[in-house]
Amino acid sequence: MNWEQYINGFQSYIKLEKSQSANTFVAYLSDVRKFFDFMTANYSDISAKEVNQKHIEEFLKHINTSFNQSQDMTTLKVSSQNRLISALRSFFKYLITEDEIEDDPTSLIEPAKLPSKIPAVLTDYEIMQMLDICDKTTYKGYRDYVMIEVFYSTGLRVSELIGLKISDVFFEQEFIKVVGKGDKERIIPIGKIALHQLKVFIKGWRPSVSKKSNKRVPYVFLNQRGSKLTRQYVFMIIKDLAEKAGIKKNVHPHILRHSFATELVSRGANIMAVKDMMGHVNVRSTEIYTNFDTTTLRETLLLYHPLYNQEINT
């Protein structure tokens, strides 16, 4: 069975009819090709019409096992499992539209359940420690300082921060414009302190490196050669600053995003407003921060309230 015969048509299908983002487009193609490889290696005589639920389940189990052996982890990330399932569903729906098959073998496949895990956050004090460790007498130090301010003031994703352009910062109106997942645009208010630091950085520090680039780079945050930052570089910066500040937690850019949302919710912000600022599609993604706040309140009572731990006298 030559599965590759379907790949060109499937590419057009997900690009035009499904209107997926560029990242999802690439991921779906990669996931479907993994399925092709699995079927070729294990069921070379099976046609698309003969694929059933059992084959899909075996493939998902195979991917999990392979991941476990190569990455030394117990299971593939739940979101990645669900993306695999989504990719296969799209592929088989494409085959149905092309009259290649009649039934969808993925229809009874249940998505993996996301754990209701409370995200780790940083305290105000820990964030101040990271800010204090930045050397604001150098370009790199001031840039890193401003990045943390912007992360914590807006809850941006890493991709949104490195993609932020100077034209996306509206100083008079006190907001920034970002393009998030699925190329969806949103407006986020930004605090006066972070906005002021941004202005100082853009006007005072950024020109010293932007002229090093051979072409005009529109992005706010640049490396010391005048080029756009990468996700990996930002991860490294945040991790390094946390270690230098003596923070023992596993610190990464997303923890600043969690900290932003948790602060808003704990201070009584409207959950729908937080959802919009975070760029969540579903409010359920935002509700984890209300769970976190409840847990924090209970821990505070447990530690500090004089009557909370008293035994009941009967």
Helices and strands as residue ranges (DSSP letters): G 3-6, H 7-12, I 13-17, H 22-42, G 48-50, H 53-71, H 78-97, H 124-133, H 139-154, H 158-162, G 166-168, E 169-170, E 175-179, G 181-183, E 185-189, H 192-200, I 201-205, H 207-210, H 231-244, H 253-266, H 271-278, H 283-286, H 288-304
